[in-house]
Amino acid sequence: MIPGEIITQDGEIILNAGRPSVKLSVTNAGDRPIQVGSHYHFFETNPALQFDRQKARGMRLDIAAGTAVRFEPGQSREVTLVALMGKLD
């Protein structure tokens, strides 16, 4: 073993397994790029992003922690959202 080395099991790491999820089509109707981070409440994103906000309530992007998705002006893409965890008061 090398100091600091991380040895993982063979196979793929599945993020957010077993959590409720939804797929949404999202369009950036604005004139500037919009970037959304991994743990941001997707419902509250920039109003220039057009999508079904009610389906996004209580959800975040299904991407690795610390990463983000960038939406260029006029770009449409499908994203997967997963339920936020923790106390939701």
mmCIF file as gemmi writes it, N, C-alpha and C atoms, coordinates in Angstrom:
data_model
loop_
_atom_site.group_PDB
_atom_site.id
_atom_site.type_symbol
_atom_site.label_atom_id
_atom_site.label_alt_id
_atom_site.label_comp_id
_atom_site.label_asym_id
_atom_site.label_entity_id
_atom_site.label_seq_id
_atom_site.pdbx_PDB_ins_code
_atom_site.Cartn_x
_atom_site.Cartn_y
_atom_site.Cartn_z
_atom_site.occupancy
_atom_site.B_iso_or_equiv
_atom_site.pdbx_formal_charge
_atom_site.auth_seq_id
_atom_site.auth_asym_id
_atom_site.pdbx_PDB_model_num
ATOM 1 N N . MET Axp A 1 ? 0.849 -1.178 0 1 0 ? 1 A 1
ATOM 2 C CA . MET Axp A 1 ? 0 0 0 1 0 ? 1 A 1
ATOM 3 C C . MET Axp A 1 ? 0.894 1.241 0 1 0 ? 1 A 1
ATOM 4 N N . ILE Axp A 2 ? 0.505 2.227 -0.768 1 0 ? 2 A 1
ATOM 5 C CA . ILE Axp A 2 ? 1.198 3.507 -0.852 1 0 ? 2 A 1
ATOM 6 C C . ILE Axp A 2 ? 0.477 4.481 0.079 1 0 ? 2 A 1
ATOM 7 N N . PRO Axp A 3 ? 1.208 5.309 0.842 1 0 ? 3 A 1
ATOM 8 C CA . PRO Axp A 3 ? 0.524 6.28 1.714 1 0 ? 3 A 1
ATOM 9 C C . PRO Axp A 3 ? -0.473 7.137 0.931 1 0 ? 3 A 1
ATOM 10 N N . GLY Axp A 4 ? -1.702 7.214 1.429 1 0 ? 4 A 1
ATOM 11 C CA . GLY Axp A 4 ? -2.754 7.991 0.767 1 0 ? 4 A 1
ATOM 12 C C . GLY Axp A 4 ? -3.504 7.23 -0.308 1 0 ? 4 A 1
ATOM 13 N N . GLU Axp A 5 ? -3.068 6.03 -0.612 1 0 ? 5 A 1
ATOM 14 C CA . GLU Axp A 5 ? -3.707 5.24 -1.663 1 0 ? 5 A 1
ATOM 15 C C . GLU Axp A 5 ? -5.103 4.801 -1.223 1 0 ? 5 A 1
ATOM 16 N N . ILE Axp A 6 ? -6.022 4.818 -2.159 1 0 ? 6 A 1
ATOM 17 C CA . ILE Axp A 6 ? -7.385 4.346 -1.906 1 0 ? 6 A 1
ATOM 18 C C . ILE Axp A 6 ? -7.618 3.125 -2.775 1 0 ? 6 A 1
ATOM 19 N N . ILE Axp A 7 ? -7.954 2.025 -2.146 1 0 ? 7 A 1
ATOM 20 C CA . ILE Axp A 7 ? -8.219 0.789 -2.88 1 0 ? 7 A 1
ATOM 21 C C . ILE Axp A 7 ? -9.721 0.548 -2.848 1 0 ? 7 A 1
ATOM 22 N N . THR Axp A 8 ? -10.33 0.514 -4.014 1 0 ? 8 A 1
ATOM 23 C CA . THR Axp A 8 ? -11.777 0.318 -4.109 1 0 ? 8 A 1
ATOM 24 C C . THR Axp A 8 ? -12.086 -1.074 -4.632 1 0 ? 8 A 1
ATOM 25 N N . GLN Axp A 9 ? -13.305 -1.502 -4.42 1 0 ? 9 A 1
ATOM 26 C CA . GLN Axp A 9 ? -13.753 -2.777 -4.951 1 0 ? 9 A 1
ATOM 27 C C . GLN Axp A 9 ? -13.928 -2.66 -6.457 1 0 ? 9 A 1
ATOM 28 N N . ASP Axp A 10 ? -13.871 -3.782 -7.142 1 0 ? 10 A 1
ATOM 29 C CA . ASP Axp A 10 ? -14.143 -3.801 -8.574 1 0 ? 10 A 1
ATOM 30 C C . ASP Axp A 10 ? -15.608 -3.479 -8.81 1 0 ? 10 A 1
ATOM 31 N N . GLY Axp A 11 ? -15.907 -2.931 -9.98 1 0 ? 11 A 1
ATOM 32 C CA . GLY Axp A 11 ? -17.288 -2.614 -10.333 1 0 ? 11 A 1
ATOM 33 C C . GLY Axp A 11 ? -17.536 -1.125 -10.321 1 0 ? 11 A 1
ATOM 34 N N . GLU Axp A 12 ? -18.766 -0.763 -10.617 1 0 ? 12 A 1
ATOM 35 C CA . GLU Axp A 12 ? -19.149 0.641 -10.688 1 0 ? 12 A 1
ATOM 36 C C . GLU Axp A 12 ? -19.712 1.114 -9.353 1 0 ? 12 A 1
ATOM 37 N N . ILE Axp A 13 ? -19.499 2.39 -9.076 1 0 ? 13 A 1
ATOM 38 C CA . ILE Axp A 13 ? -20.092 3.017 -7.9 1 0 ? 13 A 1
ATOM 39 C C . ILE Axp A 13 ? -21.408 3.632 -8.346 1 0 ? 13 A 1
ATOM 40 N N . ILE Axp A 14 ? -22.497 3.258 -7.712 1 0 ? 14 A 1
ATOM 41 C CA . ILE Axp A 14 ? -23.814 3.77 -8.078 1 0 ? 14 A 1
ATOM 42 C C . ILE Axp A 14 ? -24.185 4.872 -7.095 1 0 ? 14 A 1
ATOM 43 N N . LEU Axp A 15 ? -24.378 6.072 -7.637 1 0 ? 15 A 1
ATOM 44 C CA . LEU Axp A 15 ? -24.736 7.22 -6.808 1 0 ? 15 A 1
ATOM 45 C C . LEU Axp A 15 ? -26.23 7.221 -6.521 1 0 ? 15 A 1
ATOM 46 N N . ASN Axp A 16 ? -26.612 7.58 -5.328 1 0 ? 16 A 1
ATOM 47 C CA . ASN Axp A 16 ? -28.008 7.812 -4.948 1 0 ? 16 A 1
ATOM 48 C C . ASN Axp A 16 ? -28.927 6.616 -5.197 1 0 ? 16 A 1
ATOM 49 N N . ALA Axp A 17 ? -28.42 5.422 -5.02 1 0 ? 17 A 1
ATOM 50 C CA . ALA Axp A 17 ? -29.21 4.208 -5.252 1 0 ? 17 A 1
ATOM 51 C C . ALA Axp A 17 ? -30.429 4.172 -4.339 1 0 ? 17 A 1
ATOM 52 N N . GLY Axp A 18 ? -31.574 3.846 -4.896 1 0 ? 18 A 1
ATOM 53 C CA . GLY Axp A 18 ? -32.797 3.681 -4.127 1 0 ? 18 A 1
ATOM 54 C C . GLY Axp A 18 ? -33.524 4.972 -3.778 1 0 ? 18 A 1
ATOM 55 N N . ARG Axp A 19 ? -33.025 6.114 -4.209 1 0 ? 19 A 1
ATOM 56 C CA . ARG Axp A 19 ? -33.699 7.381 -3.897 1 0 ? 19 A 1
ATOM 57 C C . ARG Axp A 19 ? -34.716 7.698 -4.985 1 0 ? 19 A 1
ATOM 58 N N . PRO Axp A 20 ? -35.825 8.341 -4.613 1 0 ? 20 A 1
ATOM 59 C CA . PRO Axp A 20 ? -36.801 8.751 -5.626 1 0 ? 20 A 1
ATOM 60 C C . PRO Axp A 20 ? -36.135 9.685 -6.635 1 0 ? 20 A 1
ATOM 61 N N . SER Axp A 21 ? -36.477 9.505 -7.913 1 0 ? 21 A 1
ATOM 62 C CA . SER Axp A 21 ? -35.878 10.345 -8.948 1 0 ? 21 A 1
ATOM 63 C C . SER Axp A 21 ? -36.911 10.708 -10.005 1 0 ? 21 A 1
ATOM 64 N N . VAL Axp A 22 ? -36.57 11.725 -10.789 1 0 ? 22 A 1
ATOM 65 C CA . VAL Axp A 22 ? -37.431 12.178 -11.875 1 0 ? 22 A 1
ATOM 66 C C . VAL Axp A 22 ? -36.533 12.713 -12.987 1 0 ? 22 A 1
ATOM 67 N N . LYS Axp A 23 ? -36.945 12.505 -14.247 1 0 ? 23 A 1
ATOM 68 C CA . LYS Axp A 23 ? -36.224 13.067 -15.392 1 0 ? 23 A 1
ATOM 69 C C . LYS Axp A 23 ? -37.01 14.253 -15.904 1 0 ? 23 A 1
ATOM 70 N N . LEU Axp A 24 ? -36.296 15.348 -16.174 1 0 ? 24 A 1
ATOM 71 C CA . LEU Axp A 24 ? -36.933 16.559 -16.676 1 0 ? 24 A 1
ATOM 72 C C . LEU Axp A 24 ? -36.167 17.098 -17.867 1 0 ? 24 A 1
ATOM 73 N N . SER Axp A 25 ? -36.899 17.689 -18.8 1 0 ? 25 A 1
ATOM 74 C CA . SER Axp A 25 ? -36.293 18.43 -19.898 1 0 ? 25 A 1
ATOM 75 C C . SER Axp A 25 ? -36.13 19.87 -19.424 1 0 ? 25 A 1
ATOM 76 N N . VAL Axp A 26 ? -34.915 20.41 -19.566 1 0 ? 26 A 1
ATOM 77 C CA . VAL Axp A 26 ? -34.602 21.757 -19.085 1 0 ? 26 A 1
ATOM 78 C C . VAL Axp A 26 ? -34.034 22.572 -20.243 1 0 ? 26 A 1
ATOM 79 N N . THR Axp A 27 ? -34.538 23.806 -20.409 1 0 ? 27 A 1
ATOM 80 C CA . THR Axp A 27 ? -34.057 24.709 -21.455 1 0 ? 27 A 1
ATOM 81 C C . THR Axp A 27 ? -33.605 26.016 -20.828 1 0 ? 27 A 1
ATOM 82 N N . ASN Axp A 28 ? -32.44 26.491 -21.251 1 0 ? 28 A 1
ATOM 83 C CA . ASN Axp A 28 ? -31.96 27.804 -20.821 1 0 ? 28 A 1
ATOM 84 C C . ASN Axp A 28 ? -32.491 28.832 -21.814 1 0 ? 28 A 1
ATOM 85 N N . ALA Axp A 29 ? -33.527 29.567 -21.42 1 0 ? 29 A 1
ATOM 86 C CA . ALA Axp A 29 ? -34.136 30.583 -22.275 1 0 ? 29 A 1
ATOM 87 C C . ALA Axp A 29 ? -33.436 31.931 -22.13 1 0 ? 29 A 1
ATOM 88 N N . GLY Axp A 30 ? -32.409 32.005 -21.314 1 0 ? 30 A 1
ATOM 89 C CA . GLY Axp A 30 ? -31.69 33.253 -21.089 1 0 ? 30 A 1
ATOM 90 C C . GLY Axp A 30 ? -30.598 33.486 -22.115 1 0 ? 30 A 1
ATOM 91 N N . ASP Axp A 31 ? -29.862 34.587 -21.923 1 0 ? 31 A 1
ATOM 92 C CA . ASP Axp A 31 ? -28.785 34.935 -22.845 1 0 ? 31 A 1
ATOM 93 C C . ASP Axp A 31 ? -27.397 34.724 -22.236 1 0 ? 31 A 1
ATOM 94 N N . ARG Axp A 32 ? -27.343 34.074 -21.076 1 0 ? 32 A 1
ATOM 95 C CA . ARG Axp A 32 ? -26.076 33.79 -20.407 1 0 ? 32 A 1
ATOM 96 C C . ARG Axp A 32 ? -26.061 32.335 -19.93 1 0 ? 32 A 1
ATOM 97 N N . PRO Axp A 33 ? -24.865 31.746 -19.839 1 0 ? 33 A 1
ATOM 98 C CA . PRO Axp A 33 ? -24.778 30.383 -19.307 1 0 ? 33 A 1
ATOM 99 C C . PRO Axp A 33 ? -25.236 30.342 -17.847 1 0 ? 33 A 1
ATOM 100 N N . ILE Axp A 34 ? -25.823 29.218 -17.457 1 0 ? 34 A 1
ATOM 101 C CA . ILE Axp A 34 ? -26.269 29.013 -16.073 1 0 ? 34 A 1
ATOM 102 C C . ILE Axp A 34 ? -25.677 27.694 -15.6 1 0 ? 34 A 1
ATOM 103 N N . GLN Axp A 35 ? -25.027 27.734 -14.449 1 0 ? 35 A 1
ATOM 104 C CA . GLN Axp A 35 ? -24.43 26.538 -13.881 1 0 ? 35 A 1
ATOM 105 C C . GLN Axp A 35 ? -25.135 26.207 -12.572 1 0 ? 35 A 1
ATOM 106 N N . VAL Axp A 36 ? -25.482 24.936 -12.393 1 0 ? 36 A 1
ATOM 107 C CA . VAL Axp A 36 ? -26.198 24.492 -11.194 1 0 ? 36 A 1
ATOM 108 C C . VAL Axp A 36 ? -25.359 23.421 -10.503 1 0 ? 36 A 1
ATOM 109 N N . GLY Axp A 37 ? -25.087 23.625 -9.22 1 0 ? 37 A 1
ATOM 110 C CA . GLY Axp A 37 ? -24.257 22.706 -8.448 1 0 ? 37 A 1
ATOM 111 C C . GLY Axp A 37 ? -25.002 21.464 -7.993 1 0 ? 37 A 1
ATOM 112 N N . SER Axp A 38 ? -24.232 20.493 -7.547 1 0 ? 38 A 1
ATOM 113 C CA . SER Axp A 38 ? -24.751 19.168 -7.201 1 0 ? 38 A 1
ATOM 114 C C . SER Axp A 38 ? -25.78 19.153 -6.078 1 0 ? 38 A 1
ATOM 115 N N . HIS Axp A 39 ? -25.704 20.063 -5.123 1 0 ? 39 A 1
ATOM 116 C CA . HIS Axp A 39 ? -26.605 20.004 -3.973 1 0 ? 39 A 1
ATOM 117 C C . HIS Axp A 39 ? -27.584 21.165 -3.911 1 0 ? 39 A 1
ATOM 118 N N . TYR Axp A 40 ? -27.74 21.878 -5.023 1 0 ? 40 A 1
ATOM 119 C CA . TYR Axp A 40 ? -28.644 23.024 -5.046 1 0 ? 40 A 1
ATOM 120 C C . TYR Axp A 40 ? -30.082 22.557 -5.285 1 0 ? 40 A 1
ATOM 121 N N . HIS Axp A 41 ? -31.03 23.112 -4.534 1 0 ? 41 A 1
ATOM 122 C CA . HIS Axp A 41 ? -32.445 22.785 -4.709 1 0 ? 41 A 1
ATOM 123 C C . HIS Axp A 41 ? -32.862 23.225 -6.118 1 0 ? 41 A 1
ATOM 124 N N . PHE Axp A 42 ? -33.083 22.27 -7.009 1 0 ? 42 A 1
ATOM 125 C CA . PHE Axp A 42 ? -33.295 22.587 -8.428 1 0 ? 42 A 1
ATOM 126 C C . PHE Axp A 42 ? -34.525 23.461 -8.644 1 0 ? 42 A 1
ATOM 127 N N . PHE Axp A 43 ? -35.523 23.324 -7.812 1 0 ? 43 A 1
ATOM 128 C CA . PHE Axp A 43 ? -36.737 24.144 -7.887 1 0 ? 43 A 1
ATOM 129 C C . PHE Axp A 43 ? -36.405 25.638 -7.856 1 0 ? 43 A 1
ATOM 130 N N . GLU Axp A 44 ? -35.339 25.999 -7.123 1 0 ? 44 A 1
ATOM 131 C CA . GLU Axp A 44 ? -34.977 27.402 -6.907 1 0 ? 44 A 1
ATOM 132 C C . GLU Axp A 44 ? -33.951 27.95 -7.895 1 0 ? 44 A 1
ATOM 133 N N . THR Axp A 45 ? -33.656 27.23 -8.954 1 0 ? 45 A 1
ATOM 134 C CA . THR Axp A 45 ? -32.647 27.7 -9.905 1 0 ? 45 A 1
ATOM 135 C C . THR Axp A 45 ? -33.11 28.946 -10.645 1 0 ? 45 A 1
ATOM 136 N N . ASN Axp A 46 ? -32.197 29.518 -11.397 1 0 ? 46 A 1
ATOM 137 C CA . ASN Axp A 46 ? -32.422 30.732 -12.178 1 0 ? 46 A 1
ATOM 138 C C . ASN Axp A 46 ? -33.737 30.639 -12.961 1 0 ? 46 A 1
ATOM 139 N N . PRO Axp A 47 ? -34.568 31.684 -12.918 1 0 ? 47 A 1
ATOM 140 C CA . PRO Axp A 47 ? -35.851 31.667 -13.637 1 0 ? 47 A 1
ATOM 141 C C . PRO Axp A 47 ? -35.713 31.506 -15.152 1 0 ? 47 A 1
ATOM 142 N N . ALA Axp A 48 ? -34.53 31.76 -15.703 1 0 ? 48 A 1
ATOM 143 C CA . ALA Axp A 48 ? -34.324 31.571 -17.143 1 0 ? 48 A 1
ATOM 144 C C . ALA Axp A 48 ? -34.309 30.09 -17.529 1 0 ? 48 A 1
ATOM 145 N N . LEU Axp A 49 ? -34.14 29.21 -16.558 1 0 ? 49 A 1
ATOM 146 C CA . LEU Axp A 49 ? -34.233 27.774 -16.843 1 0 ? 49 A 1
ATOM 147 C C . LEU Axp A 49 ? -35.703 27.389 -16.86 1 0 ? 49 A 1
ATOM 148 N N . GLN Axp A 50 ? -36.147 26.858 -17.983 1 0 ? 50 A 1
ATOM 149 C CA . GLN Axp A 50 ? -37.55 26.48 -18.146 1 0 ? 50 A 1
ATOM 150 C C . GLN Axp A 50 ? -37.707 24.97 -17.991 1 0 ? 50 A 1
ATOM 151 N N . PHE Axp A 51 ? -38.544 24.566 -17.038 1 0 ? 51 A 1
ATOM 152 C CA . PHE Axp A 51 ? -38.838 23.158 -16.776 1 0 ? 51 A 1
ATOM 153 C C . PHE Axp A 51 ? -40.034 23.103 -15.843 1 0 ? 51 A 1
ATOM 154 N N . ASP Axp A 52 ? -40.545 21.915 -15.578 1 0 ? 52 A 1
ATOM 155 C CA . ASP Axp A 52 ? -41.681 21.729 -14.674 1 0 ? 52 A 1
ATOM 156 C C . ASP Axp A 52 ? -41.191 21.875 -13.228 1 0 ? 52 A 1
ATOM 157 N N . ARG Axp A 53 ? -41.304 23.067 -12.69 1 0 ? 53 A 1
ATOM 158 C CA . ARG Axp A 53 ? -40.77 23.351 -11.352 1 0 ? 53 A 1
ATOM 159 C C . ARG Axp A 53 ? -41.464 22.543 -10.258 1 0 ? 53 A 1
ATOM 160 N N . GLN Axp A 54 ? -42.735 22.247 -10.409 1 0 ? 54 A 1
ATOM 161 C CA . GLN Axp A 54 ? -43.421 21.474 -9.365 1 0 ? 54 A 1
ATOM 162 C C . GLN Axp A 54 ? -42.818 20.076 -9.227 1 0 ? 54 A 1
ATOM 163 N N . LYS Axp A 55 ? -42.413 19.471 -10.349 1 0 ? 55 A 1
ATOM 164 C CA . LYS Axp A 55 ? -41.78 18.151 -10.284 1 0 ? 55 A 1
ATOM 165 C C . LYS Axp A 55 ? -40.39 18.227 -9.649 1 0 ? 55 A 1
ATOM 166 N N . ALA Axp A 56 ? -39.781 19.416 -9.661 1 0 ? 56 A 1
ATOM 167 C CA . ALA Axp A 56 ? -38.428 19.593 -9.13 1 0 ? 56 A 1
ATOM 168 C C . ALA Axp A 56 ? -38.411 19.979 -7.653 1 0 ? 56 A 1
ATOM 169 N N . ARG Axp A 57 ? -39.567 20.198 -7.061 1 0 ? 57 A 1
ATOM 170 C CA . ARG Axp A 57 ? -39.612 20.6 -5.645 1 0 ? 57 A 1
ATOM 171 C C . ARG Axp A 57 ? -39.031 19.478 -4.779 1 0 ? 57 A 1
ATOM 172 N N . GLY Axp A 58 ? -38.07 19.845 -3.928 1 0 ? 58 A 1
ATOM 173 C CA . GLY Axp A 58 ? -37.437 18.869 -3.038 1 0 ? 58 A 1
ATOM 174 C C . GLY Axp A 58 ? -36.42 17.979 -3.723 1 0 ? 58 A 1
ATOM 175 N N . MET Axp A 59 ? -35.941 18.39 -4.901 1 0 ? 59 A 1
ATOM 176 C CA . MET Axp A 59 ? -35.021 17.558 -5.681 1 0 ? 59 A 1
ATOM 177 C C . MET Axp A 59 ? -33.727 18.319 -5.986 1 0 ? 59 A 1
ATOM 178 N N . ARG Axp A 60 ? -32.677 17.553 -6.282 1 0 ? 60 A 1
ATOM 179 C CA . ARG Axp A 60 ? -31.389 18.104 -6.709 1 0 ? 60 A 1
ATOM 180 C C . ARG Axp A 60 ? -30.862 17.249 -7.855 1 0 ? 60 A 1
ATOM 181 N N . LEU Axp A 61 ? -29.832 17.742 -8.535 1 0 ? 61 A 1
ATOM 182 C CA . LEU Axp A 61 ? -29.257 16.993 -9.648 1 0 ? 61 A 1
ATOM 183 C C . LEU Axp A 61 ? -28.672 15.662 -9.175 1 0 ? 61 A 1
ATOM 184 N N . ASP Axp A 62 ? -28.823 14.638 -9.985 1 0 ? 62 A 1
ATOM 185 C CA . ASP Axp A 62 ? -28.257 13.321 -9.692 1 0 ? 62 A 1
ATOM 186 C C . ASP Axp A 62 ? -26.852 13.255 -10.291 1 0 ? 62 A 1
ATOM 187 N N . ILE Axp A 63 ? -25.925 13.986 -9.675 1 0 ? 63 A 1
ATOM 188 C CA . ILE Axp A 63 ? -24.532 14.031 -10.11 1 0 ? 63 A 1
ATOM 189 C C . ILE Axp A 63 ? -23.646 13.918 -8.877 1 0 ? 63 A 1
ATOM 190 N N . ALA Axp A 64 ? -22.38 13.656 -9.094 1 0 ? 64 A 1
ATOM 191 C CA . ALA Axp A 64 ? -21.442 13.496 -7.979 1 0 ? 64 A 1
ATOM 192 C C . ALA Axp A 64 ? -21.302 14.788 -7.18 1 0 ? 64 A 1
ATOM 193 N N . ALA Axp A 65 ? -21.097 14.652 -5.884 1 0 ? 65 A 1
ATOM 194 C CA . ALA Axp A 65 ? -20.913 15.807 -5 1 0 ? 65 A 1
ATOM 195 C C . ALA Axp A 65 ? -19.757 16.67 -5.49 1 0 ? 65 A 1
ATOM 196 N N . GLY Axp A 66 ? -19.971 17.986 -5.448 1 0 ? 66 A 1
ATOM 197 C CA . GLY Axp A 66 ? -18.928 18.924 -5.841 1 0 ? 66 A 1
ATOM 198 C C . GLY Axp A 66 ? -18.867 19.227 -7.323 1 0 ? 66 A 1
ATOM 199 N N . THR Axp A 67 ? -19.741 18.601 -8.108 1 0 ? 67 A 1
ATOM 200 C CA . THR Axp A 67 ? -19.762 18.863 -9.543 1 0 ? 67 A 1
ATOM 201 C C . THR Axp A 67 ? -20.963 19.735 -9.88 1 0 ? 67 A 1
ATOM 202 N N . ALA Axp A 68 ? -21.077 20.111 -11.158 1 0 ? 68 A 1
ATOM 203 C CA . ALA Axp A 68 ? -22.165 20.988 -11.589 1 0 ? 68 A 1
ATOM 204 C C . ALA Axp A 68 ? -22.538 20.677 -13.032 1 0 ? 68 A 1
ATOM 205 N N . VAL Axp A 69 ? -23.695 21.157 -13.442 1 0 ? 69 A 1
ATOM 206 C CA . VAL Axp A 69 ? -24.152 21.054 -14.833 1 0 ? 69 A 1
ATOM 207 C C . VAL Axp A 69 ? -24.3 22.472 -15.358 1 0 ? 69 A 1
ATOM 208 N N . ARG Axp A 70 ? -23.787 22.703 -16.562 1 0 ? 70 A 1
ATOM 209 C CA . ARG Axp A 70 ? -23.835 24.026 -17.187 1 0 ? 70 A 1
ATOM 210 C C . ARG Axp A 70 ? -24.832 23.991 -18.337 1 0 ? 70 A 1
ATOM 211 N N . PHE Axp A 71 ? -25.704 24.986 -18.364 1 0 ? 71 A 1
ATOM 212 C CA . PHE Axp A 71 ? -26.698 25.132 -19.426 1 0 ? 71 A 1
ATOM 213 C C . PHE Axp A 71 ? -26.329 26.371 -20.238 1 0 ? 71 A 1
ATOM 214 N N . GLU Axp A 72 ? -25.936 26.178 -21.487 1 0 ? 72 A 1
ATOM 215 C CA . GLU Axp A 72 ? -25.592 27.298 -22.361 1 0 ? 72 A 1
ATOM 216 C C . GLU Axp A 72 ? -26.876 27.97 -22.845 1 0 ? 72 A 1
ATOM 217 N N . PRO Axp A 73 ? -26.813 29.252 -23.254 1 0 ? 73 A 1
ATOM 218 C CA . PRO Axp A 73 ? -28.014 29.941 -23.753 1 0 ? 73 A 1
ATOM 219 C C . PRO Axp A 73 ? -28.659 29.168 -24.907 1 0 ? 73 A 1
ATOM 220 N N . GLY Axp A 74 ? -29.963 28.955 -24.817 1 0 ? 74 A 1
ATOM 221 C CA . GLY Axp A 74 ? -30.704 28.244 -25.852 1 0 ? 74 A 1
ATOM 222 C C . GLY Axp A 74 ? -30.588 26.731 -25.795 1 0 ? 74 A 1
ATOM 223 N N . GLN Axp A 75 ? -29.761 26.209 -24.935 1 0 ? 75 A 1
ATOM 224 C CA . GLN Axp A 75 ? -29.544 24.767 -24.843 1 0 ? 75 A 1
ATOM 225 C C . GLN Axp A 75 ? -30.675 24.08 -24.095 1 0 ? 75 A 1
ATOM 226 N N . SER Axp A 76 ? -31.077 22.917 -24.608 1 0 ? 76 A 1
ATOM 227 C CA . SER Axp A 76 ? -32.04 22.047 -23.917 1 0 ? 76 A 1
ATOM 228 C C . SER Axp A 76 ? -31.344 20.734 -23.622 1 0 ? 76 A 1
ATOM 229 N N . ARG Axp A 77 ? -31.624 20.167 -22.477 1 0 ? 77 A 1
ATOM 230 C CA . ARG Axp A 77 ? -31.079 18.851 -22.136 1 0 ? 77 A 1
ATOM 231 C C . ARG Axp A 77 ? -31.979 18.186 -21.109 1 0 ? 77 A 1
ATOM 232 N N . GLU Axp A 78 ? -31.878 16.87 -21.053 1 0 ? 78 A 1
ATOM 233 C CA . GLU Axp A 78 ? -32.631 16.114 -20.062 1 0 ? 78 A 1
ATOM 234 C C . GLU Axp A 78 ? -31.719 15.877 -18.863 1 0 ? 78 A 1
ATOM 235 N N . VAL Axp A 79 ? -32.244 16.116 -17.668 1 0 ? 79 A 1
ATOM 236 C CA . VAL Axp A 79 ? -31.479 15.88 -16.443 1 0 ? 79 A 1
ATOM 237 C C . VAL Axp A 79 ? -32.263 14.934 -15.544 1 0 ? 79 A 1
ATOM 238 N N . THR Axp A 80 ? -31.545 14.238 -14.691 1 0 ? 80 A 1
ATOM 239 C CA . THR Axp A 80 ? -32.17 13.396 -13.678 1 0 ? 80 A 1
ATOM 240 C C . THR Axp A 80 ? -31.985 14.081 -12.335 1 0 ? 80 A 1
ATOM 241 N N . LEU Axp A 81 ? -33.079 14.178 -11.592 1 0 ? 81 A 1
ATOM 242 C CA . LEU Axp A 81 ? -33.054 14.769 -10.259 1 0 ? 81 A 1
ATOM 243 C C . LEU Axp A 81 ? -33.342 13.683 -9.236 1 0 ? 81 A 1
ATOM 244 N N . VAL Axp A 82 ? -32.77 13.828 -8.04 1 0 ? 82 A 1
ATOM 245 C CA . VAL Axp A 82 ? -33.046 12.908 -6.935 1 0 ? 82 A 1
ATOM 246 C C . VAL Axp A 82 ? -33.52 13.713 -5.735 1 0 ? 82 A 1
ATOM 247 N N . ALA Axp A 83 ? -34.234 13.044 -4.86 1 0 ? 83 A 1
ATOM 248 C CA . ALA Axp A 83 ? -34.782 13.705 -3.674 1 0 ? 83 A 1
ATOM 249 C C . ALA Axp A 83 ? -33.668 14.188 -2.758 1 0 ? 83 A 1
ATOM 250 N N . LEU Axp A 84 ? -33.864 15.389 -2.204 1 0 ? 84 A 1
ATOM 251 C CA . LEU Axp A 84 ? -32.962 15.899 -1.175 1 0 ? 84 A 1
ATOM 252 C C . LEU Axp A 84 ? -33.109 15.021 0.063 1 0 ? 84 A 1
ATOM 253 N N . MET Axp A 85 ? -32.068 14.908 0.843 1 0 ? 85 A 1
ATOM 254 C CA . MET Axp A 85 ? -32.119 14.108 2.066 1 0 ? 85 A 1
ATOM 255 C C . MET Axp A 85 ? -32.002 15.028 3.276 1 0 ? 85 A 1
ATOM 256 N N . GLY Axp A 86 ? -32.358 14.516 4.424 1 0 ? 86 A 1
ATOM 257 C CA . GLY Axp A 86 ? -32.267 15.286 5.655 1 0 ? 86 A 1
ATOM 258 C C . GLY Axp A 86 ? -33.62 15.84 6.055 1 0 ? 86 A 1
ATOM 259 N N . LYS Axp A 87 ? -33.609 16.688 7.068 1 0 ? 87 A 1
ATOM 260 C CA . LYS Axp A 87 ? -34.832 17.291 7.582 1 0 ? 87 A 1
ATOM 261 C C . LYS Axp A 87 ? -35.278 18.402 6.645 1 0 ? 87 A 1
ATOM 262 N N . LEU Axp A 88 ? -36.477 18.318 6.129 1 0 ? 88 A 1
ATOM 263 C CA . LEU Axp A 88 ? -36.971 19.267 5.127 1 0 ? 88 A 1
ATOM 264 C C . LEU Axp A 88 ? -38.045 20.168 5.716 1 0 ? 88 A 1
ATOM 265 N N . ASP Axp A 89 ? -37.663 21.047 6.617 1 0 ? 89 A 1
ATOM 266 C CA . ASP Axp A 89 ? -38.621 21.979 7.229 1 0 ? 89 A 1
ATOM 267 C C . ASP Axp A 89 ? -38.736 23.242 6.422 1 0 ? 89 A 1
